[in-house]
């Protein structure tokens, strides 16, 4: 998957209906961390996820009430660091065929040259606020589930 250097954020949200329109709420942490600014215009790309994927990421999402006032857990930054190695399982494939794994709190790790179901050891090469890019360093677990 080719990810533009201009990617500012990546999070999971549910489309909500409000007075005949549909909205995708932005988590408070995106404004609080300065990733996005209120009143600015952004291009938005939507990637479908299955119900099981959404359940896996619920721990990082804002809990919405009817008036969209949100409450969330305190955000301490990415749960990984550059150079860190992790064992991950590839859950999905991106549009360009790269593997997508999730670690704590639904944080996304993109891993090229992997397939859904692969369990591999990766090393974080680039870490951003909402996504990390990693390379496979050990594939002895590949294909084991």
The 8 nearest C-alpha neighbors of each residue, nearest first, counted from 0:
[[1, 95, 97, 93, 96, 94, 2, 111],
 [0, 2, 95, 3, 94, 97, 93, 96],
 [3, 1, 0, 4, 6, 5, 95, 109],
 [2, 4, 5, 6, 1, 7, 0, 8],
 [3, 5, 6, 2, 7, 1, 127, 8],
 [4, 6, 3, 7, 2, 8, 42, 41],
 [7, 5, 4, 3, 8, 2, 9, 127],
 [8, 6, 5, 34, 9, 35, 129, 4],
 [7, 9, 129, 6, 10, 34, 128, 29],
 [8, 10, 129, 130, 11, 7, 6, 107],
 [11, 9, 12, 8, 129, 60, 26, 106],
 [10, 12, 60, 13, 56, 9, 53, 57],
 [13, 11, 23, 10, 24, 14, 60, 25],
 [12, 14, 15, 23, 11, 24, 22, 53],
 [13, 15, 23, 22, 21, 12, 16, 24],
 [16, 14, 22, 21, 13, 23, 17, 24],
 [17, 15, 21, 20, 22, 19, 18, 14],
 [16, 18, 20, 19, 21, 15, 22, 65],
 [19, 17, 20, 16, 21, 15, 22, 65],
 [18, 20, 17, 16, 21, 22, 15, 14],
 [21, 19, 17, 16, 18, 22, 15, 14],
 [20, 22, 16, 15, 17, 14, 19, 23],
 [23, 21, 15, 14, 24, 16, 20, 17],
 [22, 24, 14, 13, 15, 12, 25, 21],
 [25, 23, 22, 26, 12, 13, 14, 67],
 [24, 26, 27, 23, 29, 12, 30, 28],
 [27, 25, 28, 29, 61, 24, 60, 30],
 [26, 28, 29, 30, 31, 25, 69, 61],
 [27, 29, 31, 26, 30, 32, 74, 71],
 [30, 28, 34, 27, 32, 31, 35, 26],
 [29, 31, 35, 33, 28, 27, 32, 36],
 [32, 30, 28, 33, 29, 27, 34, 35],
 [33, 31, 34, 29, 30, 28, 35, 27],
 [34, 32, 30, 35, 31, 29, 36, 28],
 [33, 35, 29, 32, 30, 7, 8, 36],
 [36, 34, 30, 33, 29, 37, 7, 39],
 [37, 35, 39, 30, 38, 33, 34, 29],
 [36, 38, 39, 35, 30, 40, 33, 29],
 [37, 39, 36, 40, 35, 41, 30, 25],
 [40, 38, 37, 36, 41, 35, 42, 30],
 [39, 41, 38, 42, 37, 36, 35, 43],
 [42, 40, 43, 39, 35, 7, 36, 38],
 [41, 43, 44, 40, 6, 45, 7, 39],
 [42, 44, 41, 45, 40, 8, 6, 46],
 [45, 43, 46, 42, 9, 41, 47, 6],
 [46, 44, 47, 43, 48, 11, 12, 9],
 [47, 45, 48, 44, 93, 94, 11, 43],
 [48, 46, 45, 49, 50, 52, 11, 53],
 [49, 47, 52, 46, 50, 53, 51, 11],
 [48, 50, 52, 51, 53, 47, 54, 91],
 [49, 51, 53, 52, 54, 48, 55, 47],
 [50, 52, 54, 53, 49, 55, 48, 56],
 [53, 51, 55, 49, 54, 50, 48, 56],
 [54, 52, 50, 56, 55, 51, 57, 49],
 [53, 55, 51, 57, 52, 56, 50, 58],
 [54, 56, 52, 53, 57, 51, 105, 58],
 [57, 55, 105, 53, 54, 58, 59, 104],
 [56, 58, 60, 54, 59, 55, 53, 105],
 [57, 59, 56, 104, 60, 105, 55, 72],
 [60, 58, 104, 57, 56, 105, 61, 72],
 [59, 61, 57, 58, 62, 71, 26, 56],
 [60, 62, 71, 69, 70, 26, 63, 59],
 [61, 63, 69, 70, 60, 71, 64, 68],
 [64, 62, 69, 67, 61, 68, 65, 70],
 [63, 65, 67, 66, 68, 62, 69, 70],
 [64, 66, 67, 63, 68, 17, 69, 15],
 [65, 67, 64, 68, 63, 69, 17, 62],
 [68, 66, 63, 64, 65, 69, 24, 62],
 [69, 67, 66, 64, 63, 70, 65, 62],
 [70, 68, 63, 62, 61, 67, 71, 64],
 [69, 71, 62, 61, 68, 72, 63, 27],
 [72, 70, 61, 73, 69, 62, 60, 59],
 [71, 73, 74, 70, 59, 61, 58, 60],
 [72, 74, 71, 75, 28, 76, 59, 70],
 [75, 73, 76, 72, 28, 71, 77, 59],
 [74, 76, 73, 77, 78, 72, 128, 28],
 [77, 75, 74, 128, 78, 129, 79, 32],
 [76, 78, 79, 128, 129, 75, 127, 106],
 [77, 79, 76, 103, 80, 106, 102, 75],
 [80, 78, 77, 83, 81, 126, 123, 131],
 [81, 79, 83, 82, 126, 123, 78, 77],
 [80, 82, 123, 124, 83, 125, 126, 79],
 [81, 83, 123, 122, 124, 80, 84, 125],
 [84, 82, 80, 81, 123, 122, 85, 79],
 [83, 85, 122, 121, 123, 82, 120, 86],
 [86, 84, 120, 121, 87, 122, 83, 123],
 [85, 87, 120, 119, 121, 118, 88, 84],
 [88, 86, 118, 119, 85, 120, 100, 89],
 [87, 89, 118, 117, 100, 116, 90, 119],
 [88, 90, 100, 115, 116, 117, 99, 98],
 [91, 89, 115, 100, 99, 88, 116, 92],
 [92, 90, 99, 115, 89, 98, 93, 100],
 [91, 93, 98, 96, 97, 99, 115, 94],
 [92, 94, 96, 97, 95, 0, 98, 99],
 [93, 95, 96, 0, 92, 97, 1, 46],
 [0, 94, 96, 93, 97, 1, 92, 98],
 [97, 95, 93, 92, 94, 0, 98, 111],
 [98, 96, 111, 0, 93, 92, 110, 95],
 [97, 99, 92, 110, 113, 89, 111, 109],
 [98, 100, 109, 91, 89, 92, 108, 90],
 [101, 99, 89, 108, 90, 88, 107, 87],
 [100, 102, 107, 105, 106, 108, 99, 103],
 [101, 103, 106, 105, 104, 107, 100, 108],
 [104, 102, 105, 106, 78, 101, 56, 107],
 [103, 105, 59, 106, 58, 56, 102, 57],
 [104, 106, 56, 101, 103, 102, 107, 55],
 [107, 105, 101, 102, 104, 103, 130, 129],
 [108, 106, 101, 130, 100, 105, 131, 109],
 [107, 109, 131, 100, 132, 130, 99, 101],
 [110, 108, 99, 132, 98, 133, 131, 100],
 [109, 111, 98, 133, 97, 134, 99, 132],
 [112, 110, 97, 113, 98, 109, 134, 0],
 [113, 111, 97, 110, 98, 114, 96, 135],
 [114, 112, 98, 111, 97, 117, 110, 115],
 [115, 113, 117, 98, 116, 89, 112, 92],
 [114, 116, 89, 90, 91, 117, 92, 98],
 [115, 117, 89, 142, 88, 114, 90, 118],
 [118, 116, 142, 141, 89, 88, 114, 115],
 [119, 117, 88, 141, 140, 87, 142, 143],
 [118, 120, 138, 86, 140, 141, 87, 137],
 [119, 121, 86, 137, 85, 136, 135, 87],
 [122, 120, 135, 136, 134, 84, 85, 133],
 [121, 123, 84, 133, 134, 83, 82, 124],
 [122, 124, 133, 81, 82, 83, 125, 132],
 [125, 123, 133, 81, 132, 82, 122, 126],
 [126, 124, 132, 131, 81, 123, 127, 133],
 [127, 125, 131, 81, 130, 80, 132, 124],
 [128, 126, 130, 129, 131, 125, 77, 132],
 [127, 129, 77, 130, 76, 126, 8, 131],
 [130, 128, 9, 127, 8, 106, 77, 107],
 [129, 131, 107, 127, 108, 128, 126, 106],
 [132, 130, 126, 108, 125, 127, 109, 107],
 [131, 133, 109, 125, 108, 124, 123, 110],
 [132, 134, 123, 124, 110, 122, 121, 109],
 [133, 135, 121, 122, 110, 136, 123, 111],
 [136, 134, 121, 137, 120, 122, 119, 138],
 [135, 137, 121, 120, 134, 122, 138, 119],
 [138, 136, 120, 135, 139, 119, 121, 140],
 [137, 139, 119, 141, 140, 120, 135, 136],
 [140, 138, 141, 137, 119, 118, 120, 142],
 [139, 141, 118, 138, 119, 143, 142, 117],
 [142, 140, 117, 118, 138, 139, 143, 119],
 [141, 143, 117, 116, 118, 140, 144, 114],
 [142, 144, 140, 141, 118, 117, 116, 139],
 [143, 142, 116, 118, 117, 140, 88, 141]]
